[in-house]
Each structure stands twice: as structure tokens, then as C-alpha cells.
């Protein structure tokens, strides 16, 4: 069984989903968490989220929030999370979108394409992504710039 209290990012996602359901249909719901069937755990997403926040020096609530300005690295952090989770760790784009605050799968694909553009030009964001990949012990998927 998963101890949701040890996973603040996942808890935030669940709380947001519960609030959205109450807003939409006016019914209070109980949401349970189970391991994902394709052998990728919420704990991996939680780890990626924490490392992205640490590396980009942002708060997770801001990453999943609606802000779009990039002067503080928030958009890069959001896109880096999406790229690492989807392209490097193999999570489905829909799962990543749900985890990051209900984003559509096309948003995830756009973020991945943007990061791939950064890779082509050697943008400094790539160094941060590589640092995160090293911390999650994935040396075989480091970005070659």
C-alpha cells in the first residue's frame, strides 16, 4: 500500500483532482491510489518532481500552476519535468499530464519538442536535465549535446 502522506506532490495532485470533481459535479469523492499497471510508480514521478524543483529552484505548486512567464525558470522547469517523465522515463503523456495538474497530452508533447530544440542548440537547460538524470541514476539516458 502506498503511504500518500510521504508523497506531497502526489497528495497535491489528488487534492486538486478532488476539488475539480467537487467543482464540476458537486459531489465529494474518495480517491484511492494504486501502483500504476505498467510498472512505473508514482514514487518515480515524485522523485522527478522533487529533483526538478531542486535543480530549477522552484516550488512544485508553481510548476503545476497556471503561470506562463519564464523569467524565473518556471516554464523551463515544467517542460523539463514533462520531458524527463515522458521521453526519458517512459511514462505515458496522459499520465504525465494528469500528474502535472491536468495538462492535456498535447501539452506534454509540445514541451518535449521544445526541450528537443534546446538539445539541438545546447541550451543550458540541458545541463540541468542531465544533472537530474544523473541523480535518478540513469546514466544511459543522458542527453548528448
N, C-alpha and C positions, 0 to 999 in steps of 0.2 A: 504494500500500500504506500502511496506517495504522501509524504508529510508536506502539505501545501504551505504551512507556516514557515518552512525553511526555504521557500522559493518566492520571494517578494514580487518578482516580475510576473511570474505565472499568476500569483494571487491578484495582482493588479488587473491582468487581462481578464480573469474570471469575474472580478468585481465589476469591471466595465461592461462585460457581456451581460451580466445580471441586470445592471442598471438600464442598459439598452432595451432588454426584453420588457422590463417594467414600463419603460417609456413608450414602447411600441404597442404593447397589448394590455398593459395594466395588470399583469399577473406576476406575483412573486414566484421565483423558481429556485430550485436547488440544483446546482451544477456539480457533478462529480468529475473527478479527474482519473483517467486510467492511462497506463502506458500506451504509447502510440503503436499501432499494429505493425508498422514497417520497421520496428526495432530502432527507432530514433526516439530518444526520450525528451521529455520537457526539460529535464535537467541539463541536457546539452544546449538547448536554446537559452536556458537561464544562464549558463556559463558564457555563451557567446555574448549575450546581452550585457552581462557584468563586465566582460573584458572590453567590449566596445565602449561602454560608458567610462571605464577607467582610462583607456587609451586616448579617447577624444575629449575627456574631461567634461562630460555632460551627464545629466540626470536622465534616468530611464523615462520618467514621466514626461520629460520634454521630448525625448526621441519619439514616443508614441503619440505625442500631442499634435495639434494641427499647425504649429508654426512651420513656415516655409523659408524664412530667411536663413542665409548660410554664413553670416558674418561671424558666428561663434562656433562653426563646425557642426552644428546640429544636423543639417541636411546630409553632410558627408557621413556622419555617424549613422544616421538612419539608413542610408544607402549601403554603407559598409556592412551593417548587420544583415540586411537583406541579401547582399551578395555572398557573404560568408555562409549564412544559413542555407541558402538555396543552391548556389553554384559549387561551393566548396564542401559543404557537409551533406548535401543531397536531400534536404527537406523539400517537400512539395511547396510550390509557390503559394498555394492556397493556405497551407499550414503556417507558413511564414507570415503571410498577410494577416491571418487571424491573430497570431501571437503579437504582432506589432500594432495592434489596435484596430483590427478590422479592415485593413487595406485590401484592395482588390488584387487578384493575381497579376493583372497587367501592370500595376504599380511596382510589384516586385521585379517583373521582367524589365521594366524601364530602368529601375535602379541598377540592376545587373549590367544592362547595356551601358549605362553611364560609367560605372566602375571599370568596365572593359575598355572604354575610351580613355579613362585615366591611365590604365595599364599601358596602352599604346604610346602615350606621351610621357610616361614616367612621372606622373603626378605624385607629390609627397604623401597623398592618401594611401598609396600602395605600400609605403613603408609601415604605416600604422596597421594596415591589414595583415602584412607579413608578421609583424610583432604579435598580433592577436593569434594568428595561425600557429606560430611557434609556441605560444603559451598554452594552446589547447593540444599541443603535441601532435601536430600534423605536418611534419617537415616535407612529406611527399607532395603536398599541395601548395607549397609556397609559390607566390607569383614571380615569374621570371620577367624582369624589366629590362 
